[in-house]
Amino acid sequence: MPTNFYCAHSSYAPLERIPPELLHTIAFHLLTTLTTLGPPASILALLLTSRKIYAMLAPALPLLTAHVFHVRFDVDALYRRFGTHQVKIPVVMAEAMRGRYETLARIRRANKELEQSAKLTTDLWTAYMMLLEHDYMNRAQLLQYAALPRFLWNLIHARGRRGLCMVCEFSPLTEAEQIEEMTHEARESIIRVFVPFLAHGFQYPSYYFPATEFIPQASQDTDRSSFLPPIRTVTYAGRTLTFATPPLVPGATLLVAAFIQTQMKEKMRLEGQDDGDSPRAHSLRLWLDAPSLAFDSDGDDGPPSEQQEEDWKRAVACGDPWAVFASTPLAVGRMYTPGTMSGEWTGLLAVPQLQTQIPGNNNGGDNIASTLSIAHDASAETTPQTPARIISESHTKHRPLFATLREYHCLGPATPLRAGASEEVFRAFVPRETNLEIEDRRRDVLEIYDPVKDTTHVYYRFMGEDSEMPYCEEGMERIRSLDNGVGSDGVDSEGDEDKMEGQGEEEEQEEEDMEQMRHIPSGVNDILIIGETGDVHDATWGRFGFFGRVRLQDGLVMVVRYPLDALAANVGGWIFRGYVHAGNVWVGRWQRTETAVADMGFEGGFTLARDW
């Protein structure tokens, strides 16, 4: 360095003589290389070195913080959901990082003040959004640095049932490997805490919108608050968003099912229930080899945040049902990926004892403190006494559940089959006058006649993403016609292209960003489901057929299971309703189809994973 530089700056310390660009590089390495967990405390020491150092670094702090955000948190989902034009602003990213570290610090302290703080709801939402955005780093920040599970257990201790309601949506925290490493006693204690939501699920939200309407009309109910999910308006990634609180019951159901599945598999293998050549042994071997119901962030199904895309869309778009149902499904975002239900599904059916659903018979969840201690100590050798007001595992039986399902799509601009009336809620809103038979299993095209409207509706079987063609030749011809004309959302694709060519660079970027938040038109304007139990399982569990429908506005999958032999007839008809989470786990509630529409009826939970 020239001598005159030292002379001109002889009053400065050696560090203060460094050119600003080099100092910025040093600061960046301090922020990113020492540790990636927790706040970048090392930069604070550098800023406090002197006023000169602070003055040199201060103008670059927003840009430095934005770079650090990329290193310490996952950003791909943010870009995909909000668009780079909106998120990739240094001020926005700096504010996002500051808010996240404030949340992580409060959770890490896990003190009584936070449990009673007005910041609690905001912090839980921030943690939940970070889980939905996780690809590589977010889980480590939440689990290793902030110790989120410890805080959630403390919250349950402090708030009882209300605390349980707050933590039900954090089921993705628990992965299959973690469950397998826990002791039997630790699993049992967690099951006892959350299983009341299965037996008493009718007392808590299970859906974003009522399952009694396929397309609710504003004129049908002037009191929106009677079924709107709780909402929360927050500023997130530079936008003000209204989030719909995810229903409580699916999260608890998935959490319990993942633990029960591990327990059952260990017991069956230990007892050799899958040994032999009997139909039951063969069926159980398939069940034992089925995918785990727990979330798998290291799976082969793409980045974890992409698996959570539908959960994110539902939380953002389902705050106001009238806004959702007044628009086409394609305009509000992707709530359901066409083809998701096609495949073999294996999981658990939760059947509570009838007396546990008698009102007033049980106050499950009020006194839970003594059931939690073992969850903190995986090495404990004894199980604490279950309080009398907690539903024990014995009150909810879990049984293997199987289904082989196929999707049939109505491709726009064709008119889909009308939705059944409200009294046909237990037929998944498939009109009673139509008949979807199991014999249709090998048909590539369904022509459904509606005698009420005197119309015929054509649906094409979805062959699968891995197939050479997703539909038969007739269906592909329909898709090609959509590509050259008007899609099911009424937008002329050629006109859009001409319009885009005339826009400036900035407008093109904004349009590209907005497209990231919309579902690219697929041409699917209705989805029917047909299926069966599967030949290998019929002799053991009964032969059942399935038919159903998908409510595209929020992705609710409704499937009726009906008996086809004497063994199945003893069980009767049931309807299964729920959402697909993480791309391949269907979770929800079942109810007997003999129930009157106005009655509560006998019901329970179910969880199914798709076997790829």
N, C-alpha and C positions, 0 to 999 in steps of 0.2 A: 504494500500500500504506500502511496507517495508520502514523503515527509511532511509536505504542507498540510496533509489531512490531519496528522497528529498535532501540528501546530495550531491549526484552526480550531481543534476540538480538545485542546489539552486540558480544559477544565472538566471534561466529561470522563466518567469511568470507562474502562475498556469496552464493556458491554454496550454502553450508550453510543460508542463510535461506530457500531456495526450499521451498515446501510439498512434502511427499513425493509427492503425486499428480503434480505437475508434474515433479519429478525423475524419476519413473518414466517419464513420457512422453519426456523427454530421453534417458534410457537406452535406451528402445525404439528411438528414431530412430538413435541411435549404433549399435545392434546391427543395424539393417536397411537403412540407407540408404547408408552409406559404400561397402560392397562386399558382395556376396552369396557370394563365393568365399572359402574358408578360414575359420578360426575367427574369432569376433567379438572381435578383440584390443582394439578401441577401448574396450570396457566395462571392461577391466582398468585402464586409466589412470584412468577415473572412480572405480572402487572404491578405488584407492590414493590418491585425493586427500586423504582424511582419515578418521579413525575415525568421525566424524559422518556423512559421506557413505556409508560402508560400512554403518553401522548403519541408515540410512534405506533403503538399497537391498536389503540382505540378505534381508529377509522376502519381497520381491517377485521374487527371482531365479528361483525355479522357474517362476513364471507368465511372467516375461519370456522365459525360455529356451524355454518351450513356444511362445510367439508367434514367436520367432525360428526355431524348428524349421520352422514352416509356411512361412517365407519362404525358407529356405536349402535345404530338402530337400523331396522329394515325399512327400505324406502320403495321397493319395487311395487308393493301393493298400493302405497300412497299415489305413486305416479299413475298406476293403472286405473285407480278409482277416481282420482281428482284431475289427472292430467298434469304433465310437467309444467305447462304454462302457469298453472295456479300454484303449484307446490314449490317449484324450483326458484323461489325468491328468497334471498338470504334472510330478509327480515322475518318471513313466514317460518322458515326452517329454524331460525334462532329462537323464535318464540315457542315453537313446538318442542324444541329440545329443553328449553327452560321449564316449560310446563311438565314435561315428562320426568325430569329429574326432581322437581318439587314433589310430584306424586310418589316417585320411588323412595325418596327420602322419608316421607311421612309413613309409607307402608313399612319401610325398614325399621322405623322406631316402634311401630305397632303399639302405641301407647293408648291409654284411656281417652286422652284428649281427642285423638283422631276418631275413635269409635263414636264419639258424640259430636264431632265437628261437622259444620256445614260443608266442608270439603270432602266428606266421605263419599257422597254420591258421585261427585266429579272424579275422584280418584278411582273408584270402582269402574266407572265408564272408561277412563283412560286405560286402565289395566286390561279391560275386556277388548278394547279396540286394538291394543298392542298384541294381544293374542291372535286376533283375526288377521293381523298384518304380519305375523311371524313367518320368516323364512329361515333366518340363520341366527340373529342376535337377540331378538326381543325376549324369547323365553329365558335366556341366560340373565338378562337384566332383571326380569321379574322373579325368577326362582333363585338364582345364585346370589345376586346382589341384594334385592329387596326382600327376599324370603317371603314371598307372597303367600304360600300355603300356611305358614305359621300365623300370619296376620288373619287369614280367613278363619282359621280355627279359633283364634282369640275373639273374632267378631261373633262367631256362633256362641261361644261361651257367654259373651256379654249381652247378646240380644236375643238369644233363644230362637224361637221360630222365625222372627223377623230377620235375624242374622242368616238363618238357613235360606230364606227366600233370596237374600242378597247374593249368596255364593253359588246358587244352583247352576248359573251359567258358566262357571269356571271348570266344567268337566274336561275341556281339552287340556287342562293342566296335568291330568293323570294319564300317563301312557302305559301301554301294555307291559313294557319291561319293568316299570316302577311297581306295578301291581304284583307282578310275579316275584319281585324281590321282597315284598312285605310279608310279615308273618300272617298266619291264618287268623290270629287274634286281632291284629291290626285291621285286617280286611273286614272282619265281623263287626268291629265297632263302627266303622264308616258305614257299612250297610245298615246297621240299626238306626243310625242318625237320619239317613235320607229315605229309607223305605216307606215312611208314612206318606210321602208324596205319591207313591204308587197306589196304595190302598185308598187314599183320600184325594186322588187327583181331581175329582169332580169339584173340589172346593177351591181349586187354584186355576190360573190361566193355563190352557194347553195350546191355544191357537192365537194368531194375530187378529183374526176376525172370526165371528161365529161360524161354526161348522154347519149351522142350520140353513145357511144361504149359499148358493153357488155364485150368484152375482147380486149382492145386496143393492137395493135401490134406496135413494135418500128418502123417498116418499113413504117407505115402509116403516121407518122409525125416526121420529124427529129428535129423539134423545140420543145423541151420538155417544155421550159419556157412558151409556149403559153397557157398551162392549168395546170401546176404544182401549187399546193397550196403554198402560202408563207411558207417558212420553217425557222426554228431557231435551231441552234446547241448549246446545253447547256450541262454542266456537272451536272448530277443529280443522286443522290444516288450512287456516285462513278463510274458512267458510263457516257460516252460521247454519247448523243442521239441526233438524228435529229427529231424534232417535226414538224408535219404538222399543220399549223394554221387551226383550225376548221372553216368551212364555216360560213360566217356572218349571212346569211338570216335565217337559222333555229333557231338560238338563239333569234333573234328579234321576229320571228314569234311565238315561244313558249312563250316568255315574254308577248307579246300583247294578245295572246289567253287566257292565264291564267287570266289576268285582265278582258278581255271582258267576259269570261265565268262567272266570279263572278258578274259582272254588270248585265248580261242577266238573271241569275238565280234569283237575287234579284227582278228585274223588273217583271219577269214572275210570281213569287210567289205573289208579291204585287198586280198584276192585275188579279190573279186567272186564268191565261191562261191554267193551267193544270186541272181546274175543269171540271167536266162533264164526259160523257161516249163516247164522239166522238172519232174517230180514232186519230184526231190531239191531243186531250187532253191526250189520253193514251200514244201517242208517246212522248209528251212533259214531262209527268211524268217520263218516263224512262230516258229522257235526263237530267232532273233535279236531278235524283238520281245517275247519272253516276259519276265516279271518277273525282276528280279535275285534271286539266291539269298542275297544279303547282307541283314542286318537293316536295316529301314527305320523309323527312329523318327519320321519325318515323313510317314508314309503316311496313306492315307485310311481305314484299317481301325479307327479308334478310338484311344483313348489307348494309348501303347506298353505301359503296365503291364497293360492288359487283354489285349493280345496274348500276354503272358507268363503268363497265369493258369494254364494247364495245367502249365507247367514248375514254377511255384511249388507247385501242389497235389501234383505227383509228389514233389518234394523233401521236402515236409512229411509226406506220408502213406505213402510207400513204404519207410520204415525197417524195418518188420516185415511181411513178406508174409502171415504168418498172421493178423495183425490186419486187414489189408486184405481178404484173401480170405474171412475169416470173416464179413464184413459185406457188405451190399449195396453196389453201386457208388455209389448215391445217398447212402449214409450217411457215406462217408469223404471225399466231396468230388468235384468235377468234374475227372476226369482226361482227359476227352474230350468235346468238344461235338458232339452229334449233328448230322450234316449236313456236317461238316468236309471229308470226302473227296469229296463230290459236286462235280464240275466237271472242267475240263481241267487236266492237270498236265504241266509241261515242266521238264526239268532235265538232269542228267548221270548217266551210268553209269560207274563207275570199275572197270576190269578190270585187275587186276595180272597180270604174267606168272607162269605157273604155278610156275617155279622159285623165285620170291621167297617162296612159301609153304612151301617145304621146310624143316622145322625145322633150325636150325643154319646155314642158308645165308646168313643175313644178321643182323647185329646192329644194325639201323637205329636211330639215335637216340643211340648211346653217345658218339660223337665229333661234336659239333655246333657247337663254338665257332666254327670257321672259316666256317661257313655263315651266321652271324648278322650279321656286321659290316655287310653291305650293307643289311640291314633298318633299320639306324640312319641310313644315309646314302642318301636317295632320289636324290641327284644323282650317285652313283657311276657310272662308265662301264664298269667291268669286273665280271665275276662271279667270286667266289673259287672256287678249285678245290673241287669236291665231294669230301668224304672218301670213301674206298672203301667204308666201312661204312654209308654213307647210301644209301637207295634213291633213285635219281634219278627225275625225272619220266618218263623214257622207260620205266621199268619198270611204270608204271601208266598205261594208256591211258584217256582219257575220251571218251565218245561221247554224242551227244544221246539223250535218253530221253523218250518221250511216253506218256501214258495219259489216257483219258477214262473217268471212274468215276462210278458212281451208288450211292447208299446205299439199302438197304431195311431198314426198322425193324420189329421185333416189338414191338407196343404192349401193355403190360400191361393186365389181368392174364393175357393169353394166355401159353401155355407156349412158350418158344423152342425151336428145333432143338437137339437134344443136341450136346454137344461131341464131336468125334471122339476116338478113342483115341490114345494117345501115338505109335503108329506112323503116325498120320495127321498128324504135325506138319508135313510138307511139303505138306499139303493145307489149311493154315491152320485145321486142326481142323474142317473141313467133312466130315461123314461120307462115306465113299467110296460108300455106297449111294445117296446123293442126287446130283443132277446139275444144276448151275447152268450153263445154256447162254447163249451170247452172244445168241441169238435173243430172250432175255428183255429186251433193251435198252429196248424201248418199252412194256413192261408196267408198269402202275401197281400191280398186286398180284401177289405171288408166292405160290403155294400149293405148298409143298414137302412131298412125301410121304416119310416115313421108313419103309421096309419092315421094318427091325429092330424098331421099336417099334409099327409099324402105326398111326402118327399122322400127321396133316397139320398143317403149321404155316404160318400166314399172315403175310407181311411186306408192308409198304406202302412204296412208293417215296417218298423225300423229294424234294419238288419244288424246294426252295430257300427261303431266308429272304425273298427278294425276290418270291416268288410270292404270288398272292392267297391261296392256301391251301397250307400245307406238304405236304398229302397230298390224295389223291383224296377224293371225297365219302364213300366207305366208310370210309377212314382217319380223316377228320374226325369222322365219327359215333362212331368208337371213342374219339377224343380227348375228345369232349364227354361221353361216358359216364364217362371217367376223372375229368373235372373234377367230376362230380356224385357220385362214389363213392370207391372205394378205389383208390389209385394203385399202381404197380408196387412201391413200397417198403412197401406194407402199411399206410399211414397214412390214416385217414379225414379228408379235408380239412375236412368240415363240423364234425366233432368238435373239430378243432384250432381252428377259428374260435370255437366256443363257449367253449373253454377260454381262449383269448386274451382274450375279452371280460371274463372274470372276474378277470384279473390286475391287479395294481397297476401304476403307471407305471414303477417301477424294474424289476419283473419283465418288463414288456413290452419295456423297453429291452434287458435282458439277452437275451431271446429273439430280438429283432431282431438283436442283435450275433451271436449264435450262428448265425442263419440266413445271415448273410454268409459264414460259414465252411463252410456246407453247400451242396450243389448242389440247387437247387429242383427237385422232381420233374418229370421231362419225360415220364414214361410210357414211355420207351424202355428195354426190358430186353434187347435183343440187336440187333446191327447186322451185316448182310451187305453185301458189296460186289461189284458186277458191273461189267464194263467192257470196253473194247477199245482198241487202239492209236489208232484214228482213221483214217478213209478216206484222208485226205490224206497220211498217213505210211506206209500199208501198203506201197506199191510200193517205197519206199526202204529201210525198216528191217525189213520183214516184218510180216505180219498176225498179231497176237496177241490172245487173249482174256484176261480177268482175272476171278478170283473170290476172295473172301477174307472176313475176319471181323475184328472189333475186340474186343480183350480190354479190357472196360470198366474192370476194376479198376485198371489202370495206363495205359490208353490206347494199348497197343501195337497198331499196325495191321499185319495180316498179309495179304498179297495174293499169290496164285499167278498167274504169267503162263504161258500155255500156247500152243503154236504152232497156227495155223490155215491156213497155206499152206506150200509147199515151202521158201521163203526162211526163214521162221521156224523150220521144222523143223530146219534146220541148227544153230540155236542151242539148241533144246530148251526144256524147262520150267525156270523159276526161281521161287523164292519170295522176296518182298521183305518185310522186317520192320523196322519203325522207328516212331518217335514223330513227331508233328506239333509243330513248334516255332513260336512267334510267330504261331500261328493259321493259317499258310498255307505252311509249309515242312516237307515230309516227308523225314526223314533216317534212314538206317539201313543194313542189310546185306542183300545178296542171296546166295542159295546155290542151287546146282543141285538140282532136285527128285529127280534120279536118285540122289542121295547116300543111302547107308544111314544110318539114324537114329543108329547108334553111331559113325559115321565123322565126321571133321572136314569133309571135302569142300572143293571149290574154291569160294571166295567172294570178294566184293568189296563196295564201298560204292556208295550211290546218294543223290542229293539231287534232290528235285522241288519246284517252287513252283507253287502254284495260280494259274491265270490268271483273275482276276476278270472 
